[in-house]
Amino acid sequence: MRKALLAVLATAAVLIPATPPAQAGDRSLRDAAPRYLRIGSAVAGGGHHVDQPYPDPFPNDRAYRKVLAREFSSVSPENQMKWEFIHPGRYEYHFGPADAIVAFARKNGQVVRGHTLLWHSQNPDWLTEGTFTKAELRTILRDHIFTVVGHYRGRIQQWDVANEIFNENGEYRQENIFIRELGPGIVADAFRWAHQADPRAQLFLNDYGVDWPGVKVDAYHALAQQLLAARVPLHGFASQAHLSTRYGAPDQLAGVLQRFDDLGLHTAITELDVRMDLPATGVPTAEQLATQAVYYKTVLDACLAVDGCNSFTLWGFTDKYSWVPVFFPAEGAATVMWDDFGKKPAYYTLLRTLARA
């Protein structure tokens, strides 16, 4: 497998010139980035990792932590701050793993993006299968936000407050227990509570499938206008940017981000990866790696083109711990590094693009 990967990389270098060895060795993504732009990665752990045949990545893989510290100036707990992990019982909180990430970030001069406070997925059974009155549900959400955001007060740069709250048709997701039972006005309350718990944190709307203009983007734009008009503490809008080479590169993303920038909001890329259909060998072709690099560059270019885009986060940097094969079994190789942390063409493309910025 290693020989096959080296052969692919050698061919890919013809399609995408490699960064000169001295540059590649001396500079990291965080070093190359403009000062205003945080370059981040999700921190592997919790969620699907629990069912994989390896120990919890973050506390157990020293090489992984070394790359995470070197390459990135921002970290996002992949699952460790989601409800099912951090709030496993109604009156029980599990802060240890997330605390370790926050401490790691402080030690390595990184900021933290908190993820996520209001979402329809990865909620604990006690919440989704419980029988609560509307007043009880409201109290549960309020207590969760005050407890979690308050616990990290002053230590989180940005929070994904409302995550994936619209369907593709622009209607509110009824799978979200709080929106279904309490109505969409609960979104504004979530932002208000988060701001009260930590007035310094930047608070974001976050979703996938908002990389091109459309009804979903329109719904978020209308909501942002409503929240701002009501003086709700909304500070940003983010595109997750989970992409697949089955579909076109998001060449209109800059325009989408600019719409929210024009409202006075920060913008961000929060969960970027680019999956692909793999050959029978399981190893991407040189052409596939070149295409993947173009997708990564398209998203970074969009962020760099918008003044208020201040955070650019990959949803993991190594295929070793990528969520993609678990949820998209026919696709893979979605990150900028191989299992052994060797760098793909997409990595060098990001490095050069950041350096030129």
Sine and cosine of phi, psi and omega as CSV:
sin_phi,cos_phi,sin_psi,cos_psi,sin_omega,cos_omega
0.00,0.00,-0.69,0.73,-0.02,-1.00
-0.88,0.48,-0.67,0.74,0.02,-1.00
-0.89,0.45,-0.63,0.78,0.01,-1.00
-0.90,0.44,-0.64,0.77,0.01,-1.00
-0.91,0.42,-0.66,0.75,0.00,-1.00
-0.90,0.43,-0.61,0.80,0.03,-1.00
-0.90,0.43,-0.66,0.75,0.03,-1.00
-0.89,0.45,-0.69,0.72,-0.02,-1.00
-0.89,0.45,-0.63,0.78,0.01,-1.00
-0.89,0.45,-0.67,0.74,0.03,-1.00
-0.93,0.36,-0.65,0.76,-0.02,-1.00
-0.89,0.45,-0.49,0.87,-0.02,-1.00
-0.90,0.43,-0.43,0.90,0.06,-1.00
-0.94,0.34,-0.61,0.79,-0.03,-1.00
-0.98,0.20,-0.61,0.79,0.00,-1.00
-0.78,-0.63,0.96,-0.27,-0.06,-1.00
-0.81,0.59,0.71,-0.70,-0.01,-1.00
-0.95,0.30,0.48,-0.88,0.13,-0.99
-0.90,0.43,0.66,-0.75,0.04,-1.00
-0.78,0.63,0.65,-0.76,-0.09,-1.00
-0.79,0.61,-0.64,0.77,-0.02,-1.00
-0.89,0.45,-0.69,0.73,0.03,-1.00
-0.89,0.46,-0.74,0.68,-0.06,-1.00
-0.87,0.50,-0.60,0.80,-0.04,-1.00
-0.97,0.22,-0.48,0.88,-0.13,-0.99
-1.00,-0.06,-0.38,0.92,-0.13,-0.99
-0.88,-0.47,0.57,-0.82,0.11,-0.99
-0.92,-0.38,0.13,-0.99,0.04,-1.00
-0.87,0.50,-0.68,0.73,-0.04,-1.00
-0.93,0.38,-0.54,0.84,0.03,-1.00
-0.94,0.35,-0.60,0.80,-0.09,-1.00
-0.98,0.21,-0.36,0.93,-0.13,-0.99
-0.95,0.32,0.51,-0.86,0.17,-0.99
-0.84,0.54,0.47,-0.88,-0.11,-0.99
-0.87,0.50,-0.54,0.84,-0.07,-1.00
-0.98,0.22,-0.26,0.97,-0.15,-0.99
-0.97,-0.24,0.88,-0.47,0.09,-1.00
-0.99,0.12,0.76,-0.65,0.03,-1.00
-0.96,-0.27,0.88,-0.48,-0.17,-0.99
-0.82,-0.57,0.15,-0.99,0.12,-0.99
-0.57,-0.82,0.53,-0.85,0.22,-0.98
-0.92,0.40,0.55,-0.83,0.04,-1.00
-0.98,-0.19,0.90,-0.43,-0.11,-0.99
-0.90,0.43,0.70,-0.71,0.06,-1.00
0.38,-0.93,0.42,-0.91,-0.02,-1.00
0.93,0.37,-0.18,-0.98,0.06,-1.00
0.79,0.61,-0.73,-0.68,-0.07,-1.00
-0.91,0.42,-0.38,0.92,-0.02,-1.00
-0.88,0.48,-0.47,0.88,-0.03,-1.00
-0.87,0.49,-0.51,0.86,-0.06,-1.00
-1.00,-0.08,0.06,1.00,-0.05,-1.00
-1.00,-0.03,0.37,-0.93,-0.07,-1.00
-0.99,0.12,0.74,0.67,0.07,-1.00
-0.51,-0.86,0.39,-0.92,0.04,-1.00
-0.92,0.40,0.32,-0.95,0.04,-1.00
-0.76,0.65,0.87,-0.50,-0.19,-0.98
-0.86,0.51,-0.78,0.63,-0.17,-0.99
-0.88,0.47,-0.77,0.64,-0.04,-1.00
-0.97,0.24,-0.29,0.96,-0.18,-0.98
-0.93,-0.36,-0.30,0.96,-0.07,-1.00
-0.96,-0.28,0.99,-0.13,-0.06,-1.00
-0.90,0.43,-0.65,0.76,0.00,-1.00
-0.89,0.46,-0.63,0.78,0.04,-1.00
-0.87,0.49,-0.73,0.68,0.00,-1.00
-0.89,0.46,-0.59,0.81,-0.01,-1.00
-0.89,0.45,-0.70,0.72,0.03,-1.00
-0.92,0.39,-0.67,0.75,0.01,-1.00
-0.85,0.53,-0.66,0.75,0.00,-1.00
-0.95,0.32,-0.63,0.78,-0.07,-1.00
-0.95,0.31,-0.68,0.74,-0.22,-0.98
-1.00,0.00,-0.35,0.94,-0.23,-0.97
-0.80,-0.60,0.57,-0.82,0.04,-1.00
-0.96,-0.29,0.06,1.00,0.03,-1.00
-0.56,-0.83,0.57,-0.82,0.06,-1.00
-0.74,-0.68,0.54,-0.84,0.04,-1.00
-0.80,-0.60,0.87,-0.49,0.11,-0.99
-0.84,0.54,0.84,-0.54,-0.07,-1.00
-0.92,0.40,-0.71,0.71,0.00,-1.00
-0.72,-0.70,-0.22,0.98,-0.23,-0.97
-0.94,0.33,-0.19,0.98,0.07,-1.00
-0.92,-0.40,0.08,1.00,0.06,-1.00
-0.96,0.26,0.42,-0.91,-0.14,-0.99
-0.78,0.62,-0.75,0.66,-0.13,-0.99
-0.90,0.44,-0.39,0.92,-0.06,-1.00
-1.00,-0.09,-0.69,0.72,-0.11,-0.99
-1.00,-0.02,-0.28,0.96,-0.06,-1.00
-0.71,-0.71,0.89,0.45,-0.14,-0.99
-0.95,0.31,-0.32,0.95,0.08,-1.00
-0.73,-0.69,0.39,-0.92,-0.09,-1.00
-0.81,0.58,-0.63,0.78,-0.02,-1.00
-0.91,-0.41,0.45,0.90,-0.06,-1.00
-0.79,-0.62,0.75,-0.66,0.06,-1.00
-0.83,-0.56,0.56,-0.83,-0.08,-1.00
-0.82,-0.57,1.00,0.05,-0.13,-0.99
-1.00,-0.02,-0.25,0.97,-0.17,-0.99
-0.77,0.64,-0.85,0.53,-0.04,-1.00
-0.87,0.49,-0.65,0.76,0.03,-1.00
-0.93,0.36,-0.60,0.80,0.06,-1.00
-0.85,0.52,-0.64,0.77,-0.02,-1.00
-0.90,0.43,-0.61,0.79,0.03,-1.00
-0.92,0.39,-0.70,0.72,0.00,-1.00
-0.89,0.45,-0.65,0.76,0.04,-1.00
-0.91,0.41,-0.66,0.76,0.04,-1.00
-0.87,0.50,-0.70,0.72,0.00,-1.00
-0.87,0.48,-0.71,0.71,0.00,-1.00
-0.89,0.47,-0.67,0.74,0.00,-1.00
-0.89,0.46,-0.54,0.84,-0.10,-0.99
-0.96,-0.27,0.30,0.95,0.07,-1.00
0.91,0.42,0.59,0.81,-0.03,-1.00
-0.92,-0.38,0.44,-0.90,0.17,-0.99
-1.00,-0.10,0.18,-0.98,-0.03,-1.00
-0.82,-0.57,0.69,-0.72,0.18,-0.98
-0.98,-0.22,0.84,-0.54,0.02,-1.00
-0.99,0.12,0.69,-0.73,-0.11,-0.99
-0.52,-0.85,0.91,-0.42,0.07,1.00
-0.51,-0.86,0.32,-0.95,-0.16,-0.99
-0.98,-0.21,-0.57,0.82,-0.05,-1.00
-0.75,-0.66,0.97,-0.25,-0.10,-0.99
-0.51,-0.86,0.41,-0.91,-0.04,-1.00
-1.00,0.02,-0.20,0.98,-0.14,-0.99
-0.89,-0.45,0.26,-0.96,0.04,-1.00
0.78,0.62,0.69,0.72,0.11,-0.99
-0.99,-0.17,0.48,-0.88,-0.04,-1.00
-0.95,0.30,0.45,-0.90,-0.01,-1.00
-0.86,0.51,-0.57,0.82,-0.04,-1.00
-0.87,0.49,-0.48,0.88,0.01,-1.00
-0.99,0.11,-0.78,0.62,-0.13,-0.99
-0.96,0.29,-0.46,0.89,-0.04,-1.00
-0.97,-0.25,0.05,1.00,0.01,-1.00
-0.98,0.20,0.28,-0.96,0.08,-1.00
-0.92,-0.40,0.99,-0.12,-0.08,-1.00
-0.89,-0.46,0.54,-0.84,0.14,-0.99
-0.97,0.26,0.23,-0.97,0.03,-1.00
-0.87,0.49,-0.65,0.76,0.01,-1.00
-0.90,0.44,-0.63,0.78,0.01,-1.00
-0.92,0.39,-0.68,0.74,0.02,-1.00
-0.88,0.48,-0.67,0.74,0.02,-1.00
-0.88,0.47,-0.67,0.74,0.03,-1.00
-0.91,0.42,-0.65,0.76,0.01,-1.00
-0.87,0.49,-0.73,0.68,-0.01,-1.00
-0.91,0.42,-0.71,0.71,0.00,-1.00
-0.87,0.49,-0.72,0.70,-0.01,-1.00
-0.90,0.44,-0.64,0.77,0.02,-1.00
-0.88,0.48,-0.75,0.66,-0.04,-1.00
-0.90,0.43,-0.72,0.69,0.00,-1.00
-0.90,0.44,-0.61,0.79,-0.03,-1.00
-0.94,0.33,-0.75,0.66,-0.08,-1.00
-0.96,0.28,-0.78,0.63,0.00,-1.00
-0.90,0.43,-0.64,0.77,0.04,-1.00
-0.90,0.44,-0.60,0.80,0.03,-1.00
-0.86,0.50,-0.58,0.82,-0.04,-1.00
-0.96,-0.27,0.33,0.95,-0.01,-1.00
-0.77,0.64,0.79,-0.62,0.01,-1.00
0.99,0.17,-0.03,1.00,-0.06,-1.00
-0.87,-0.49,0.00,1.00,0.02,-1.00
-0.88,-0.47,0.81,-0.59,0.00,-1.00
-0.97,0.25,-0.72,0.69,-0.07,-1.00
-0.69,-0.73,0.58,-0.81,0.10,-1.00
-0.87,-0.50,0.72,-0.69,0.25,-0.97
-0.99,0.16,1.00,-0.10,-0.07,-1.00
-0.97,0.24,-0.83,0.56,-0.01,-1.00
-0.93,-0.36,0.90,-0.44,-0.12,-0.99
-0.89,-0.45,0.85,-0.53,0.10,-0.99
0.83,0.56,0.79,0.61,-0.07,-1.00
-1.00,-0.02,-0.15,0.99,0.03,-1.00
-0.90,-0.43,0.59,-0.81,0.18,-0.98
-0.97,0.23,0.08,-1.00,-0.01,-1.00
-0.90,0.43,-0.40,0.92,0.01,-1.00
-1.00,0.06,0.09,1.00,0.04,-1.00
1.00,0.10,0.09,1.00,0.05,-1.00
-1.00,-0.08,0.46,-0.89,-0.01,-1.00
-0.90,0.44,0.63,-0.78,0.04,-1.00
-0.94,0.34,0.86,-0.51,0.05,-1.00
-0.99,0.15,-0.17,0.99,0.10,-1.00
-0.93,0.36,-0.34,0.94,0.03,-1.00
-0.97,0.24,0.94,-0.35,-0.12,-0.99
-0.85,0.52,-0.58,0.82,-0.04,-1.00
-0.96,0.27,-0.66,0.75,0.05,-1.00
-0.93,0.37,-0.66,0.75,-0.02,-1.00
-0.90,0.44,-0.70,0.72,-0.11,-0.99
-1.00,0.03,-0.49,0.87,-0.10,-0.99
-0.93,-0.37,-0.18,0.98,0.00,-1.00
1.00,0.01,0.31,-0.95,-0.08,-1.00
-0.90,0.43,-0.28,0.96,0.05,-1.00
-0.88,0.47,-0.30,0.95,0.00,-1.00
-0.92,0.40,-0.39,0.92,0.02,-1.00
-0.88,0.47,-0.73,0.68,0.03,-1.00
-0.87,0.49,-0.65,0.76,0.02,-1.00
-0.88,0.47,-0.64,0.77,0.00,-1.00
-0.87,0.49,-0.67,0.74,0.03,-1.00
-0.91,0.40,-0.67,0.75,0.01,-1.00
-0.89,0.46,-0.70,0.71,-0.01,-1.00
-0.90,0.43,-0.67,0.74,0.01,-1.00
-0.89,0.46,-0.63,0.77,0.01,-1.00
-0.92,0.38,-0.63,0.77,0.05,-1.00
-0.90,0.43,-0.60,0.80,-0.02,-1.00
-0.95,0.31,-0.53,0.85,0.04,-1.00
-0.48,-0.88,1.00,-0.02,-0.08,-1.00
-0.90,0.44,-0.28,0.96,-0.04,-1.00
-1.00,0.00,-0.29,0.96,-0.05,-1.00
-0.97,0.26,0.61,-0.79,0.11,-0.99
-0.99,0.10,0.75,-0.67,-0.15,-0.99
-0.93,-0.37,0.77,-0.63,-0.19,-0.98
-0.85,-0.53,0.52,-0.86,0.38,-0.93
-1.00,0.05,0.63,-0.78,-0.10,-0.99
-0.59,-0.81,0.71,-0.70,0.02,-1.00
-0.30,-0.95,0.30,-0.95,0.14,-0.99
-0.99,-0.11,0.18,-0.98,0.06,-1.00
0.93,0.36,0.39,0.92,0.04,-1.00
-0.87,-0.48,0.54,0.84,-0.04,-1.00
-1.00,-0.02,-0.23,0.97,0.06,-1.00
-0.79,-0.61,0.43,-0.90,0.09,-1.00
-0.86,0.51,0.53,-0.85,0.01,-1.00
0.22,-0.98,-0.08,-1.00,-0.10,-0.99
-0.91,0.41,-0.52,0.85,0.01,-1.00
-0.93,0.37,-0.69,0.72,0.07,-1.00
-0.89,0.46,-0.67,0.74,0.02,-1.00
-0.86,0.51,-0.64,0.77,0.00,-1.00
-0.90,0.44,-0.68,0.74,0.03,-1.00
-0.92,0.39,-0.61,0.79,0.01,-1.00
-0.90,0.44,-0.69,0.72,0.02,-1.00
-0.90,0.44,-0.67,0.74,0.03,-1.00
-0.89,0.45,-0.70,0.72,0.01,-1.00
-0.86,0.51,-0.68,0.74,0.03,-1.00
-0.89,0.46,-0.67,0.74,0.01,-1.00
-0.89,0.45,-0.71,0.70,-0.02,-1.00
-0.90,0.43,-0.70,0.72,0.00,-1.00
-0.91,0.42,-0.63,0.77,0.02,-1.00
-0.90,0.45,-0.53,0.85,0.02,-1.00
-1.00,0.03,0.13,0.99,0.03,-1.00
0.88,0.47,0.53,0.85,0.11,-0.99
-0.97,0.24,0.67,-0.74,-0.05,-1.00
-0.96,0.27,0.94,0.34,0.13,-0.99
-0.99,-0.11,0.78,-0.63,-0.07,-1.00
-0.89,-0.45,-0.28,0.96,-0.09,-1.00
-0.30,-0.95,0.30,-0.95,0.07,-1.00
-0.78,-0.63,0.69,-0.73,-0.08,-1.00
-0.74,-0.67,0.63,-0.78,0.17,-0.98
-0.99,-0.16,0.81,-0.59,0.06,-1.00
-0.91,0.42,-0.69,0.73,0.01,-1.00
0.91,0.42,0.72,0.69,0.23,-0.97
-0.98,0.18,0.94,-0.34,-0.16,-0.99
-0.89,-0.45,0.35,-0.94,0.07,-1.00
-0.70,-0.72,0.63,-0.78,0.03,-1.00
-0.95,0.30,-0.03,1.00,0.15,-0.99
-0.92,0.39,-0.36,0.93,-0.06,-1.00
-0.85,-0.52,0.24,-0.97,-0.06,-1.00
-0.93,0.37,0.38,-0.92,0.09,-1.00
-0.92,0.40,0.57,-0.82,-0.10,-1.00
-0.97,0.22,0.96,0.28,-0.12,-0.99
-0.98,0.20,-0.01,1.00,0.08,-1.00
-0.93,-0.37,0.21,0.98,-0.06,-1.00
-0.90,0.44,-0.62,0.78,0.00,-1.00
-0.85,0.52,-0.64,0.77,0.03,-1.00
-0.91,0.42,-0.60,0.80,0.05,-1.00
-0.89,0.45,-0.77,0.64,0.00,-1.00
-0.88,0.47,-0.60,0.80,-0.03,-1.00
-0.89,0.45,-0.56,0.83,0.03,-1.00
-0.85,0.53,-0.63,0.78,-0.02,-1.00
-0.99,0.14,-0.55,0.84,0.12,-0.99
-0.87,0.50,-0.61,0.79,0.01,-1.00
-0.91,0.42,-0.34,0.94,0.08,-1.00
-0.99,0.11,-0.05,1.00,-0.04,-1.00
1.00,0.01,0.27,0.96,-0.03,-1.00
-0.99,-0.11,0.50,-0.87,0.25,-0.97
-0.93,0.36,0.39,-0.92,0.15,-0.99
-0.76,-0.64,0.30,-0.95,-0.05,-1.00
-0.37,-0.93,0.42,-0.91,0.24,-0.97
-0.97,-0.26,0.83,-0.55,-0.23,-0.97
-0.90,-0.43,-0.34,0.94,-0.12,-0.99
-0.53,-0.85,0.71,0.70,-0.15,-0.99
-0.95,0.32,0.78,-0.62,0.29,-0.96
-0.47,-0.88,0.33,-0.94,-0.06,-1.00
-0.72,-0.70,0.99,-0.14,-0.04,-1.00
-1.00,0.08,0.29,-0.96,-0.03,-1.00
-0.53,-0.85,0.36,-0.93,0.11,-0.99
-0.98,0.21,0.85,-0.52,-0.09,-1.00
-1.00,0.01,0.54,-0.84,0.12,-0.99
-0.90,0.43,0.13,-0.99,-0.01,-1.00
-0.86,0.51,-0.47,0.89,0.01,-1.00
-0.94,0.33,-0.31,0.95,-0.08,-1.00
0.99,0.15,-0.01,1.00,-0.03,-1.00
-0.94,-0.33,0.81,-0.58,0.02,-1.00
-0.88,0.48,0.50,-0.87,0.10,-1.00
-0.98,0.20,0.23,-0.97,0.06,-1.00
-0.87,0.49,-0.64,0.77,0.01,-1.00
-0.90,0.44,-0.63,0.78,0.02,-1.00
-0.91,0.42,-0.66,0.75,0.02,-1.00
-0.91,0.41,-0.59,0.81,0.04,-1.00
-0.92,0.40,-0.66,0.75,0.03,-1.00
-0.90,0.44,-0.70,0.72,0.03,-1.00
-0.84,0.54,-0.68,0.74,0.00,-1.00
-0.88,0.47,-0.62,0.79,0.04,-1.00
-0.89,0.46,-0.67,0.75,0.02,-1.00
-0.89,0.46,-0.73,0.68,0.02,-1.00
-0.86,0.51,-0.69,0.72,-0.01,-1.00
-0.91,0.42,-0.61,0.79,0.01,-1.00
-0.86,0.51,-0.67,0.74,-0.01,-1.00
-0.94,0.34,-0.69,0.73,0.02,-1.00
-0.90,0.44,-0.67,0.74,0.04,-1.00
-0.85,0.52,-0.64,0.77,0.01,-1.00
-0.89,0.46,-0.70,0.72,0.02,-1.00
-0.90,0.44,-0.70,0.71,-0.02,-1.00
-0.91,0.41,-0.41,0.91,-0.04,-1.00
-0.98,0.19,-0.21,0.98,-0.08,-1.00
-0.92,-0.38,0.83,-0.55,-0.12,-0.99
-0.82,0.57,-0.66,0.76,-0.11,-0.99
-1.00,0.03,0.11,0.99,0.03,-1.00
-0.99,0.14,0.97,-0.24,-0.18,-0.98
-0.91,-0.42,0.10,0.99,-0.05,-1.00
-0.51,-0.86,0.77,-0.63,-0.06,-1.00
-0.74,-0.68,0.96,-0.28,-0.16,-0.99
-0.87,-0.50,0.75,-0.66,0.12,-0.99
-1.00,0.02,0.60,-0.80,0.02,-1.00
-1.00,0.01,0.94,0.35,-0.10,-0.99
1.00,-0.09,0.51,-0.86,-0.06,-1.00
-0.89,-0.46,-0.16,0.99,0.00,-1.00
-0.79,-0.61,0.65,-0.76,0.04,-1.00
-0.88,0.48,-0.37,0.93,-0.03,-1.00
-0.82,0.57,-0.58,0.81,-0.08,-1.00
-0.84,-0.54,0.33,0.94,-0.04,-1.00
-0.93,0.36,0.62,-0.78,0.05,-1.00
-0.96,0.27,-0.30,0.95,-0.20,-0.98
-0.87,0.50,-0.79,0.62,-0.04,-1.00
-0.88,0.48,-0.43,0.91,0.00,-1.00
-0.95,0.30,-0.64,0.77,-0.08,-1.00
-0.99,-0.17,-0.33,0.94,0.04,-1.00
-0.75,-0.66,0.98,0.22,-0.16,-0.99
-0.84,0.54,-0.43,0.90,-0.02,-1.00
-1.00,0.08,-0.09,1.00,-0.07,-1.00
-0.81,-0.59,0.26,-0.97,0.00,-1.00
-0.05,-1.00,-0.33,-0.94,0.03,-1.00
0.78,0.63,0.66,0.75,-0.21,-0.98
-1.00,0.09,-0.23,0.97,-0.13,-0.99
-0.98,-0.18,-0.06,-1.00,-0.07,-1.00
-1.00,-0.08,0.01,1.00,0.03,-1.00
-0.69,-0.72,0.46,-0.89,0.07,-1.00
-0.97,0.24,0.00,-1.00,0.01,-1.00
-0.85,0.53,-0.55,0.83,-0.05,-1.00
-1.00,-0.06,0.25,0.97,0.03,-1.00
0.96,0.29,0.18,0.98,0.20,-0.98
-0.90,0.43,0.54,-0.84,-0.16,-0.99
-1.00,-0.09,0.72,-0.70,0.03,-1.00
-1.00,0.06,0.21,-0.98,0.09,-1.00
-0.80,0.61,-0.57,0.82,-0.01,-1.00
-0.87,0.49,-0.60,0.80,0.02,-1.00
-0.88,0.48,-0.76,0.64,-0.05,-1.00
-0.92,0.40,-0.52,0.85,0.07,-1.00
-0.91,0.42,-0.69,0.73,0.06,-1.00
-0.89,0.45,-0.67,0.74,-0.03,-1.00
-0.88,0.48,-0.73,0.68,0.00,-1.00
-0.91,0.41,-0.64,0.77,-0.03,-1.00
-0.91,0.41,-0.66,0.75,0.05,-1.00
-0.90,0.43,-0.67,0.74,-0.03,-1.00
-0.89,0.45,-0.61,0.79,0.00,-1.00
-0.95,0.30,-0.38,0.93,-0.01,-1.00
-0.97,0.25,0.00,0.00,0.00,0.00
